[in-house]
């Protein structure tokens, strides 16, 4: 919910588009983070087992950030791909494969350029807090 709130705050402060589009982007960020949280925690536990507090914090910080950005970008790419699928070649042809790959890569690039800024400042603070929480749990 925090990542959705982060996106919502940033979009509202930027006076962005329409309320319907703001809701869609907010839901995308919230769902992406909700799916990423257990995966990021699992990866952080694997990396930081039996290590010091600093290592546990760094593992949580990196794993949660990577999982959240990766899964949210993946959901964005799926939505982006579904929009452009109408104009793509028939399924499983060579042209379709190229269109699928490059549409997905372009969507991921656009998310990195335009979407990551929506995590700041609220999402970054929440990530820091989650890292501290995880490191304290590992003691």
Sine and cosine of phi, psi and omega as CSV:
sin_phi,cos_phi,sin_psi,cos_psi,sin_omega,cos_omega
0.00,0.00,-0.51,0.86,-0.04,-1.00
-0.91,0.41,-0.64,0.77,0.00,-1.00
-0.93,0.36,-0.58,0.82,0.11,-0.99
-0.90,0.43,-0.65,0.76,0.04,-1.00
-0.91,0.42,-0.62,0.79,0.03,-1.00
-0.88,0.47,-0.71,0.70,0.03,-1.00
-0.90,0.43,-0.67,0.74,-0.01,-1.00
-0.88,0.48,-0.73,0.68,-0.01,-1.00
-0.87,0.49,-0.73,0.68,-0.02,-1.00
-0.89,0.45,-0.69,0.73,-0.01,-1.00
-0.92,0.39,-0.63,0.78,0.02,-1.00
-0.93,0.37,-0.63,0.78,0.04,-1.00
-0.92,0.39,-0.50,0.87,0.03,-1.00
-0.99,0.11,-0.05,1.00,-0.05,-1.00
0.80,0.59,0.83,0.55,-0.21,-0.98
-1.00,-0.01,0.76,-0.65,0.18,-0.98
0.63,0.77,-0.71,-0.70,-0.07,-1.00
-0.93,-0.36,0.34,-0.94,0.04,-1.00
-0.85,0.53,-0.57,0.82,0.01,-1.00
-0.90,0.43,-0.68,0.73,0.01,-1.00
-0.94,0.35,-0.57,0.82,0.06,-1.00
-0.90,0.44,-0.67,0.75,0.03,-1.00
-0.88,0.47,-0.67,0.74,-0.02,-1.00
-0.90,0.44,-0.72,0.69,0.00,-1.00
-0.91,0.41,-0.65,0.76,0.03,-1.00
-0.88,0.47,-0.70,0.71,0.03,-1.00
-0.90,0.43,-0.63,0.77,0.04,-1.00
-0.86,0.52,-0.72,0.70,0.00,-1.00
-0.93,0.36,-0.63,0.77,0.00,-1.00
-0.92,0.39,-0.71,0.70,0.00,-1.00
-0.93,0.38,-0.67,0.74,0.04,-1.00
-0.86,0.51,-0.69,0.73,0.02,-1.00
-0.94,0.35,-0.62,0.78,0.02,-1.00
-0.90,0.44,-0.63,0.77,0.06,-1.00
-0.95,0.32,-0.54,0.84,-0.08,-1.00
-0.98,0.18,-0.47,0.88,-0.11,-0.99
-0.84,0.54,-0.79,0.62,0.00,-1.00
-0.91,0.42,-0.56,0.83,0.02,-1.00
-0.92,0.38,-0.70,0.72,0.03,-1.00
-0.90,0.44,-0.66,0.75,0.05,-1.00
-0.90,0.44,-0.68,0.74,0.02,-1.00
-0.88,0.48,-0.72,0.70,0.01,-1.00
-0.90,0.43,-0.65,0.76,0.02,-1.00
-0.90,0.43,-0.62,0.78,0.05,-1.00
-0.91,0.42,-0.64,0.77,0.04,-1.00
-0.89,0.46,-0.67,0.75,-0.07,-1.00
-0.96,0.26,-0.58,0.82,-0.18,-0.98
-0.97,-0.24,0.20,0.98,-0.06,-1.00
-0.85,0.52,0.84,-0.55,0.08,-1.00
0.94,0.33,0.27,0.96,-0.03,-1.00
-0.98,-0.22,0.09,-1.00,-0.03,-1.00
-0.94,0.33,0.17,-0.99,-0.04,-1.00
-0.85,0.52,-0.68,0.74,-0.04,-1.00
-0.90,0.44,-0.62,0.78,0.02,-1.00
-0.93,0.37,-0.65,0.76,0.03,-1.00
-0.89,0.45,-0.67,0.74,0.03,-1.00
-0.89,0.46,-0.74,0.67,-0.02,-1.00
-0.89,0.45,-0.65,0.76,0.02,-1.00
-0.89,0.45,-0.70,0.71,0.02,-1.00
-0.90,0.43,-0.70,0.72,-0.02,-1.00
-0.86,0.51,-0.77,0.63,-0.05,-1.00
-0.94,0.35,-0.72,0.69,-0.06,-1.00
-0.92,0.39,-0.67,0.74,0.03,-1.00
-0.92,0.39,-0.65,0.76,0.03,-1.00
-0.90,0.44,-0.73,0.68,-0.03,-1.00
-0.90,0.43,-0.68,0.73,0.00,-1.00
-0.91,0.41,-0.68,0.73,-0.02,-1.00
-0.91,0.42,-0.75,0.67,0.00,-1.00
-0.91,0.41,-0.68,0.73,-0.03,-1.00
-0.89,0.45,-0.75,0.66,-0.02,-1.00
-0.94,0.33,-0.62,0.78,0.04,-1.00
-0.92,0.40,-0.65,0.76,0.06,-1.00
-0.90,0.45,-0.62,0.78,0.05,-1.00
-0.89,0.45,-0.68,0.73,0.06,-1.00
-0.90,0.43,-0.64,0.77,0.06,-1.00
-0.88,0.48,-0.68,0.73,0.00,-1.00
-0.90,0.44,-0.62,0.78,0.05,-1.00
-0.90,0.44,-0.68,0.74,0.02,-1.00
-0.92,0.40,-0.67,0.74,0.02,-1.00
-0.88,0.48,-0.71,0.71,-0.01,-1.00
-0.90,0.43,-0.64,0.76,-0.01,-1.00
-0.91,0.41,-0.53,0.85,0.04,-1.00
-0.92,0.39,-0.70,0.71,-0.07,-1.00
-1.00,0.07,-0.11,0.99,-0.03,-1.00
-0.87,0.49,-0.47,0.88,-0.01,-1.00
-0.86,0.51,-0.53,0.85,-0.07,-1.00
-0.98,-0.19,0.10,1.00,-0.02,-1.00
-1.00,0.03,0.27,-0.96,-0.01,-1.00
-0.92,0.39,0.18,-0.98,0.05,-1.00
-0.84,0.55,0.51,-0.86,-0.10,-0.99
-0.88,0.48,0.63,-0.78,0.08,-1.00
0.92,0.39,0.32,0.95,0.17,-0.99
-1.00,0.01,0.23,-0.97,-0.01,-1.00
-0.88,0.47,-0.67,0.75,0.03,-1.00
-0.89,0.46,-0.67,0.75,0.01,-1.00
-0.88,0.47,-0.67,0.74,0.01,-1.00
-0.87,0.49,-0.71,0.70,0.03,-1.00
-0.89,0.46,-0.69,0.72,0.02,-1.00
-0.90,0.44,-0.65,0.76,0.01,-1.00
-0.89,0.45,-0.74,0.67,-0.02,-1.00
-0.89,0.45,-0.76,0.65,-0.07,-1.00
-0.95,0.30,-0.54,0.84,0.09,-1.00
-0.91,0.42,-0.67,0.74,0.03,-1.00
-0.90,0.43,-0.70,0.71,0.02,-1.00
-0.89,0.45,-0.65,0.76,0.03,-1.00
-0.91,0.42,-0.65,0.76,0.03,-1.00
-0.89,0.46,-0.68,0.73,0.02,-1.00
-0.90,0.43,-0.65,0.76,0.05,-1.00
-0.89,0.46,-0.72,0.70,0.01,-1.00
-0.89,0.45,-0.59,0.81,0.04,-1.00
-0.91,0.41,-0.68,0.74,0.02,-1.00
-0.89,0.46,-0.68,0.73,-0.05,-1.00
-0.96,0.28,-0.68,0.73,-0.11,-0.99
-0.97,-0.26,-0.44,0.90,-0.14,-0.99
-1.00,-0.02,-0.53,0.85,-0.08,-1.00
-0.90,0.44,-0.51,0.86,-0.01,-1.00
-0.89,0.46,-0.36,0.93,0.00,-1.00
-0.96,0.28,-0.21,0.98,0.06,-1.00
-0.99,0.14,-0.21,0.98,-0.08,-1.00
-0.97,-0.25,0.60,-0.80,-0.05,1.00
-1.00,-0.02,-0.33,0.95,-0.12,-0.99
-0.90,0.44,-0.71,0.70,-0.03,-1.00
-0.90,0.43,-0.61,0.79,0.01,-1.00
-0.91,0.41,-0.65,0.76,0.04,-1.00
-0.90,0.43,-0.67,0.74,0.03,-1.00
-0.91,0.42,-0.62,0.79,0.04,-1.00
-0.90,0.45,-0.69,0.73,0.05,-1.00
-0.87,0.49,-0.71,0.70,0.01,-1.00
-0.90,0.44,-0.65,0.76,0.03,-1.00
-0.91,0.41,-0.59,0.81,0.06,-1.00
-0.90,0.43,-0.68,0.74,0.04,-1.00
-0.91,0.42,-0.71,0.70,0.03,-1.00
-0.85,0.53,-0.73,0.69,-0.01,-1.00
-0.89,0.45,-0.69,0.72,-0.02,-1.00
-0.90,0.44,-0.61,0.79,0.04,-1.00
-0.93,0.37,-0.57,0.82,0.03,-1.00
-0.93,0.37,-0.47,0.88,-0.06,-1.00
-0.98,0.19,-0.22,0.98,-0.01,-1.00
-0.92,0.40,0.00,0.00,0.00,0.00
